[in-house]
């Protein structure tokens, strides 16, 4: 009892003091209860945040794995396509060489044909086309006369040219 001390006070003052002390005790109990609830809510929120962080980490890991899988599948498909292409390269080279062997002699022939075409006299050909266009415009008795001449004298003329 050495840290307690007794004092004498008026009864009304003691009653009021007692009420204040009881109110303070109730307030302290309330604060303790509220503090405990807040602490539990905070702890629950913290645990919930930890769960959310774990879920988020799991989702991020799953996303990373999905991207990794998609990348690997794409690379595998690319490698398979490249390997197939490499297998077909020799046959493609053979086909190309065969085509070149076929086209090389034709190139010489085309050069010769082009050279010969350059030697054709176009003047007589132009006159012949002009004559044909004039003959095609003929009508009536002129047309009949031209047809008669071509039918009867064309063969004789051709035979004389050949012999």
C-alpha positions as CSV (number, residue, x, y, z in Angstrom):
1,X,0.0,0.0,0.0
2,X,2.8,2.4,-0.1
3,X,2.0,3.8,-3.5
4,X,-1.6,4.5,-2.5
5,X,-2.8,7.5,-0.6
6,X,-6.1,8.1,1.0
7,X,-7.7,11.5,0.9
8,X,-10.8,12.9,2.4
9,X,-13.2,14.7,0.1
10,X,-16.8,16.0,0.2
11,X,-19.4,13.3,-0.7
12,X,-20.9,15.3,-3.6
13,X,-17.4,15.8,-5.0
14,X,-16.7,12.1,-4.5
15,X,-19.9,11.1,-6.3
16,X,-19.1,13.4,-9.3
17,X,-15.5,12.2,-9.3
18,X,-16.8,8.6,-9.3
19,X,-19.1,9.3,-12.2
20,X,-16.3,10.9,-14.2
21,X,-14.0,7.9,-13.4
22,X,-16.7,5.5,-14.4
23,X,-17.3,7.4,-17.7
24,X,-13.6,7.4,-18.2
25,X,-13.4,3.7,-17.5
26,X,-16.3,3.1,-20.0
27,X,-14.5,5.3,-22.5
28,X,-11.3,3.4,-22.0
29,X,-13.1,0.1,-22.5
30,X,-14.8,1.5,-25.6
31,X,-11.4,2.7,-26.9
32,X,-9.9,-0.7,-26.2
33,X,-12.8,-2.4,-28.0
34,X,-12.6,0.0,-30.9
35,X,-8.9,-0.3,-31.0
36,X,-9.1,-4.1,-31.0
37,X,-11.6,-4.0,-33.8
38,X,-9.5,-1.6,-35.8
39,X,-6.5,-3.7,-35.2
40,X,-8.4,-6.8,-36.4
41,X,-9.8,-5.0,-39.4
42,X,-6.3,-3.7,-40.3
43,X,-4.9,-7.2,-39.8
44,X,-7.7,-8.6,-42.0
45,X,-7.1,-6.0,-44.6
46,X,-3.4,-6.7,-44.5
47,X,-4.0,-10.5,-44.9
48,X,-6.5,-9.7,-47.7
49,X,-3.9,-7.6,-49.4
50,X,-1.3,-10.4,-49.0
51,X,-3.8,-12.8,-50.6
52,X,-4.5,-10.3,-53.4
53,X,-0.8,-9.9,-54.0
54,X,-0.3,-13.6,-54.1
55,X,-3.2,-14.0,-56.6
56,X,-1.8,-11.1,-58.7
57,X,1.6,-12.7,-58.6
58,X,0.1,-16.0,-59.7
59,X,-1.8,-14.3,-62.5
60,X,1.3,-12.6,-63.7
61,X,3.2,-15.9,-63.6
62,X,0.4,-17.5,-65.6
63,X,0.5,-14.7,-68.1
64,X,4.2,-15.0,-68.4
65,X,4.0,-18.7,-68.9
66,X,1.3,-18.3,-71.6
67,X,3.4,-15.8,-73.5
68,X,6.4,-18.1,-73.1
69,X,4.3,-21.0,-74.5
70,X,3.0,-18.9,-77.4
71,X,6.5,-17.7,-78.2
72,X,7.9,-21.2,-78.2
73,X,5.0,-22.5,-80.4
74,X,5.6,-19.7,-82.9
75,X,9.4,-20.4,-82.9
76,X,8.8,-24.2,-83.4
77,X,6.4,-23.5,-86.3
78,X,8.9,-21.1,-87.8
79,X,11.7,-23.7,-87.5
80,X,9.6,-26.4,-89.0
81,X,8.7,-24.2,-91.9
82,X,12.4,-23.2,-92.4
83,X,13.5,-26.9,-92.3
84,X,10.8,-27.8,-94.8
85,X,12.0,-25.0,-97.1
86,X,15.6,-26.1,-96.7
87,X,14.6,-29.7,-97.7
88,X,12.9,-28.3,-100.9
89,X,15.8,-26.1,-101.9
90,X,17.7,-28.8,-103.8
91,X,14.6,-29.7,-105.9
92,X,13.9,-26.0,-106.5
93,X,17.5,-25.6,-107.7
94,X,17.2,-28.6,-110.0
95,X,13.9,-27.2,-111.5
96,X,15.5,-23.8,-112.0
97,X,18.5,-25.3,-113.7
98,X,16.3,-27.4,-116.0
99,X,14.2,-24.4,-116.9
100,X,17.4,-22.4,-117.7
101,X,18.7,-25.2,-119.8
102,X,15.4,-25.1,-121.8
103,X,15.3,-21.4,-122.1
104,X,19.0,-20.8,-123.1
105,X,18.6,-22.2,-126.6
106,X,15.4,-20.4,-127.0
107,X,17.2,-17.1,-126.2
108,X,19.5,-17.7,-129.1
109,X,16.6,-18.4,-131.4
110,X,14.7,-15.3,-130.2
111,X,17.7,-13.2,-130.9
112,X,18.0,-14.6,-134.4
113,X,14.2,-14.0,-135.0
114,X,14.5,-10.5,-133.7
115,X,17.5,-9.9,-136.0
116,X,15.6,-11.2,-139.0
117,X,12.5,-9.1,-138.1
118,X,14.7,-6.0,-138.3
119,X,15.6,-6.9,-141.9
120,X,12.1,-7.0,-143.2
121,X,11.2,-4.2,-145.5
122,X,8.2,-2.5,-144.0
123,X,7.6,-0.2,-147.0
124,X,6.2,-3.0,-149.2
125,X,4.2,-4.4,-146.2
126,X,2.7,-1.0,-145.5
127,X,1.6,-0.7,-149.2
128,X,0.1,-4.2,-149.1
129,X,-1.9,-3.3,-145.9
130,X,-3.0,0.0,-147.5
131,X,-4.2,-1.9,-150.6
132,X,-6.1,-4.4,-148.5
133,X,-7.9,-1.7,-146.7
134,X,-8.8,-0.1,-150.0
135,X,-10.1,-3.4,-151.3
136,X,-12.1,-4.0,-148.2
137,X,-14.0,-0.8,-148.8
138,X,-15.1,-1.9,-152.2
139,X,-18.8,-2.7,-152.7
140,X,-21.3,-3.5,-155.4
141,X,-19.8,-4.2,-158.9
142,X,-16.3,-3.3,-157.8
143,X,-16.4,-5.9,-155.0
144,X,-17.7,-8.6,-157.4
145,X,-15.0,-7.7,-159.9
146,X,-12.2,-8.0,-157.3
147,X,-13.6,-11.4,-156.1
148,X,-13.7,-12.6,-159.7
149,X,-10.1,-11.6,-160.3
150,X,-8.8,-13.2,-157.1
151,X,-10.7,-16.5,-157.7
152,X,-9.7,-16.9,-161.4
153,X,-6.3,-15.3,-161.6
154,X,-4.9,-15.7,-158.1
155,X,-4.0,-19.4,-158.7
156,X,-2.3,-18.8,-162.0
157,X,-0.2,-16.0,-160.5
158,X,0.8,-18.1,-157.5
159,X,1.8,-21.1,-159.7
160,X,4.0,-18.8,-161.9
161,X,5.7,-17.4,-158.7
162,X,6.5,-20.8,-157.3
163,X,8.0,-22.2,-160.6
